Amino acid sequence: MDFSEHRVLFFRNFFDSFGLFSQLIEHGILEADNNISERAMKPVTLSRKNWLFAGSERGGRAAAVAFSLIETARLNGVEPYAYLRDVLQRINGHRQDRLEELLPMNWRPA
């Protein structure tokens, strides 16, 4: 028995213990793979070695903030480059008590 057959048997036994394997096969409503989540994580995986060389803890934190803003913009359907360009141009003149307006989920182009 090769590795893929062992894997199928493992998942079948695992899902059978919950009564899910037959539903997965019969109805097909559940995805049998996780390609969507793997594709979403690919940029993180590819850049992981680059992030080791942020230069300092402070540089690592700045990179984490930048990547968080970029990914949040993508998740909210906002083009990251246009978002960051606009926000960086407007942030000095923006009122401090209204900074949440510049977050990707609330952002409107000027």
ABEGO torsion letter per residue (X at the ends): XBAAAAAAAAAAAAAAAAGAAAAAAAAGABBABAAAAAAAAAAAAAAAAAAAAAGBAAAAAAAAAAAAAAAAAAAAGBBAAAAAAAAAAAAAABBAAAAAAABAAABBBX
